[in-house]
Amino acid sequence: MKQGISLLALTIVLMACNTSKTITNNEKKQKTMETKKIQVAGEKFKVDFGGDFVFKLDFESITKMTWSPLIGDTKDLHHEDITMVEIRPNIYMVHWKENSGNTIVHVEDFQNGKAYTNITTPDHNFYNLNGPLTSLEGAPLSTTKVESTGGSIPVIGNKFQVDFGGDFLFELNFQSATKMTWTPLKGEDRQSHTEAITMTEIRPNVYMIYWQEVSGNKIVHIEDFENGKAYTNITLPDQTFYNLNGPLTLIKE
């Protein structure tokens, strides 16, 4: 009986030790992952879109940002209320509307040091630029590259359903990397619209897609095919700015 108790006690001790090791390893792994997180709020960055389009971005918080030109005669500070959405670790979609009426959609890839901007002006111009993103605080931006966990997801030649809520339910038919047809799946108008698009893969299976419609609408999507999530930023001709998101699913035929 005493021997049985001793063996039981030894087993419990060994189990406790193994559990402790597991917790410790998990904690270490979590800490390692946390050290790869790039601090954005409270930091300053430089983005260079080419020519005179070089700016300082001061992220005061996740809802406040100040930007100023670094080239040219005017160095005025512009204070913006922003919406910041982390699409994947260290990559953010940031959008805002300026007092001038400009609507802005940025994708800030702090991990790979690259920024994308999509600007719609009140006179209906649509600018799409990209360039290097660097820290003004001396902090390195690059960390270990994040790979897809699910392999490459075929987009071209497939159809997807995106649900932004209410009547904003659509089918997206990606015929090529430069051509997409979207069709409303709710409401009275079910007419299909074929668009000339620009697709940029900003992470494995995550794309920034933008286009300009015949109606004058300017559209910027972020499509996360791996996690099944889509974000849309729509600027109407009167500069009304809509920002929606919802599930993205493959339509199996």
PLY file of the C-alpha trace (Angstrom):
ply
format ascii 1.0
element vertex 253
property float x
property float y
property float z
element edge 252
property int vertex1
property int vertex2
end_header
0.00 0.00 0.00
2.80 2.40 0.88
4.59 1.48 -2.37
1.39 2.21 -4.34
1.02 5.60 -2.69
4.66 6.40 -3.42
4.27 5.48 -7.09
1.08 7.58 -7.31
2.80 10.54 -5.65
5.76 10.21 -8.03
3.43 10.13 -11.03
1.64 13.29 -9.85
4.97 15.06 -9.34
6.16 14.07 -12.83
2.86 15.22 -14.36
3.14 18.53 -12.53
6.69 19.01 -13.80
5.68 18.26 -17.39
2.73 20.64 -17.12
5.01 23.31 -15.72
7.42 22.80 -18.63
4.55 23.05 -21.12
3.30 26.27 -19.55
6.83 27.66 -19.47
7.42 26.76 -23.12
4.07 28.30 -24.10
4.91 31.43 -22.14
8.29 31.63 -23.84
6.68 31.16 -27.25
4.09 33.85 -26.44
6.80 36.23 -25.27
8.79 35.53 -28.43
5.73 36.34 -30.54
5.14 39.49 -28.51
8.69 40.73 -29.09
8.03 40.61 -32.83
5.12 43.00 -32.48
6.05 46.39 -33.92
4.95 49.35 -31.82
2.97 51.85 -33.87
0.97 54.03 -31.47
3.25 56.72 -30.08
5.79 56.26 -32.89
6.79 58.38 -35.91
7.43 57.09 -39.43
8.53 58.40 -42.80
6.74 57.32 -45.97
8.11 58.08 -49.42
5.61 57.80 -52.28
8.02 59.44 -54.74
8.66 63.00 -55.88
7.30 65.53 -53.41
5.05 62.92 -51.82
7.26 62.31 -48.79
5.55 62.54 -45.41
6.05 62.19 -41.71
3.36 60.12 -39.97
3.03 60.60 -36.22
0.70 57.96 -34.76
-0.31 59.61 -31.50
-2.76 56.77 -30.79
-4.77 54.20 -32.72
-7.38 56.91 -33.43
-5.21 60.04 -33.85
-2.49 60.72 -36.40
-0.63 63.86 -37.47
1.02 64.01 -40.88
3.23 66.65 -42.45
5.12 66.98 -45.75
8.88 66.54 -45.56
9.53 68.02 -49.02
8.32 71.32 -50.44
7.69 74.79 -49.06
4.68 73.84 -46.94
5.41 71.84 -43.79
2.01 72.33 -42.15
0.81 69.79 -39.60
-2.44 67.99 -40.38
-4.29 66.36 -37.49
-6.56 63.48 -38.48
-9.07 61.20 -36.78
-8.20 57.79 -38.16
-9.55 54.27 -38.13
-6.82 51.67 -37.80
-7.52 47.98 -38.47
-4.85 45.30 -38.05
-5.31 42.97 -41.02
-2.43 40.66 -40.09
0.39 41.00 -37.55
2.16 44.32 -38.21
0.07 45.24 -41.25
-2.73 47.79 -40.90
-5.45 49.34 -42.99
-5.73 53.01 -41.98
-8.44 55.28 -43.36
-9.60 58.83 -42.77
-11.31 61.82 -44.39
-9.53 65.16 -44.44
-10.96 68.66 -44.00
-10.12 69.24 -47.67
-12.59 66.49 -48.57
-9.91 64.00 -49.60
-10.61 60.41 -48.59
-7.56 58.31 -47.78
-7.05 54.57 -47.49
-3.59 53.44 -46.44
-2.13 49.99 -46.06
0.86 50.22 -43.74
3.08 47.14 -43.80
5.36 47.81 -40.84
6.88 44.35 -41.04
8.20 44.69 -44.59
8.62 48.48 -44.51
6.14 49.33 -47.27
3.14 51.64 -47.48
0.30 51.96 -49.99
-1.99 54.96 -50.32
-5.26 55.41 -52.20
-6.44 59.03 -52.38
-9.74 60.31 -53.77
-9.97 64.07 -54.20
-13.12 66.24 -54.44
-12.32 66.89 -58.13
-12.66 63.11 -58.70
-9.00 62.20 -59.08
-7.95 58.78 -57.81
-4.29 58.38 -56.85
-2.74 55.01 -56.01
0.86 55.15 -54.81
3.27 53.04 -52.81
6.74 53.37 -51.35
9.11 52.59 -48.48
8.02 53.04 -44.86
10.75 53.67 -42.30
10.87 54.45 -38.60
11.97 57.94 -37.55
12.73 56.59 -34.07
15.48 54.28 -35.26
13.50 51.12 -34.55
13.88 48.40 -37.21
10.67 47.49 -39.02
11.59 44.09 -40.43
10.96 40.93 -38.43
10.63 37.28 -39.35
8.55 36.95 -42.50
5.10 35.51 -41.86
4.15 32.72 -44.23
0.70 31.38 -45.04
-0.42 28.54 -42.78
-2.90 27.18 -45.29
-0.93 27.28 -48.54
-1.71 29.40 -51.57
-5.42 29.99 -52.13
-6.45 30.22 -55.81
-8.35 33.43 -56.46
-8.24 33.86 -60.24
-10.96 31.80 -61.89
-13.00 31.50 -58.70
-16.10 33.24 -57.36
-16.54 34.50 -53.82
-19.43 35.84 -51.79
-18.88 38.89 -49.61
-21.45 40.06 -47.07
-21.06 43.63 -45.82
-24.45 43.55 -44.07
-27.98 44.49 -45.11
-28.40 44.58 -48.87
-24.63 44.77 -49.35
-24.26 41.12 -50.38
-22.23 40.51 -53.52
-20.68 37.86 -55.72
-17.11 38.60 -56.81
-15.96 36.76 -59.94
-12.21 37.10 -60.44
-11.75 36.41 -64.15
-8.12 37.54 -64.14
-5.67 39.62 -62.11
-6.97 42.72 -63.93
-10.66 41.89 -64.44
-13.44 41.23 -61.93
-17.22 41.06 -62.23
-19.35 41.84 -59.19
-23.05 41.10 -58.89
-25.51 42.18 -56.16
-27.20 39.18 -54.53
-29.84 41.26 -52.70
-32.13 44.09 -53.66
-34.02 44.83 -56.87
-30.94 45.63 -58.97
-29.07 42.37 -59.71
-27.14 43.72 -62.68
-23.53 42.52 -63.02
-20.69 45.03 -63.35
-17.30 44.19 -64.85
-14.38 46.27 -63.58
-10.75 46.81 -64.53
-8.98 46.17 -61.23
-5.51 46.38 -59.75
-4.60 43.51 -57.41
-1.63 43.66 -55.05
-0.75 40.77 -52.74
0.28 42.42 -49.47
0.57 39.16 -47.52
0.19 35.53 -48.58
-3.52 35.22 -49.53
-4.26 38.87 -48.63
-4.84 41.35 -51.45
-5.44 45.05 -51.82
-7.78 45.54 -54.79
-8.91 48.87 -56.16
-10.93 50.15 -59.09
-12.96 53.08 -60.37
-16.53 52.47 -61.50
-18.41 54.07 -64.42
-20.64 55.71 -61.78
-17.60 57.57 -60.46
-17.35 55.49 -57.29
-13.79 54.78 -56.14
-13.36 51.43 -54.38
-10.52 50.03 -52.26
-10.88 46.48 -50.96
-8.71 44.42 -48.65
-9.52 40.73 -49.24
-8.18 38.21 -46.72
-8.96 34.93 -48.45
-7.21 32.82 -45.82
-9.19 34.16 -42.87
-12.36 34.76 -44.87
-12.67 38.50 -44.24
-13.15 41.45 -46.58
-12.97 45.21 -46.05
-14.35 47.81 -48.45
-13.76 51.55 -48.62
-16.12 53.33 -51.01
-15.90 56.99 -52.02
-18.96 58.28 -53.89
-18.77 61.19 -56.38
-20.03 63.55 -53.64
-17.14 62.33 -51.40
-19.42 60.33 -49.08
-17.08 57.75 -47.53
-18.27 54.27 -46.56
-16.12 51.74 -44.67
-17.57 48.26 -44.24
-16.36 44.75 -43.56
-17.77 41.24 -43.49
-17.24 37.55 -44.21
-15.72 36.38 -47.48
-16.48 32.82 -48.64
-15.69 30.72 -51.69
-18.71 29.89 -53.87
-18.41 26.20 -54.67
-19.89 25.21 -58.00
0 1
1 2
2 3
3 4
4 5
5 6
6 7
7 8
8 9
9 10
10 11
11 12
12 13
13 14
14 15
15 16
16 17
17 18
18 19
19 20
20 21
21 22
22 23
23 24
24 25
25 26
26 27
27 28
28 29
29 30
30 31
31 32
32 33
33 34
34 35
35 36
36 37
37 38
38 39
39 40
40 41
41 42
42 43
43 44
44 45
45 46
46 47
47 48
48 49
49 50
50 51
51 52
52 53
53 54
54 55
55 56
56 57
57 58
58 59
59 60
60 61
61 62
62 63
63 64
64 65
65 66
66 67
67 68
68 69
69 70
70 71
71 72
72 73
73 74
74 75
75 76
76 77
77 78
78 79
79 80
80 81
81 82
82 83
83 84
84 85
85 86
86 87
87 88
88 89
89 90
90 91
91 92
92 93
93 94
94 95
95 96
96 97
97 98
98 99
99 100
100 101
101 102
102 103
103 104
104 105
105 106
106 107
107 108
108 109
109 110
110 111
111 112
112 113
113 114
114 115
115 116
116 117
117 118
118 119
119 120
120 121
121 122
122 123
123 124
124 125
125 126
126 127
127 128
128 129
129 130
130 131
131 132
132 133
133 134
134 135
135 136
136 137
137 138
138 139
139 140
140 141
141 142
142 143
143 144
144 145
145 146
146 147
147 148
148 149
149 150
150 151
151 152
152 153
153 154
154 155
155 156
156 157
157 158
158 159
159 160
160 161
161 162
162 163
163 164
164 165
165 166
166 167
167 168
168 169
169 170
170 171
171 172
172 173
173 174
174 175
175 176
176 177
177 178
178 179
179 180
180 181
181 182
182 183
183 184
184 185
185 186
186 187
187 188
188 189
189 190
190 191
191 192
192 193
193 194
194 195
195 196
196 197
197 198
198 199
199 200
200 201
201 202
202 203
203 204
204 205
205 206
206 207
207 208
208 209
209 210
210 211
211 212
212 213
213 214
214 215
215 216
216 217
217 218
218 219
219 220
220 221
221 222
222 223
223 224
224 225
225 226
226 227
227 228
228 229
229 230
230 231
231 232
232 233
233 234
234 235
235 236
236 237
237 238
238 239
239 240
240 241
241 242
242 243
243 244
244 245
245 246
246 247
247 248
248 249
249 250
250 251
251 252
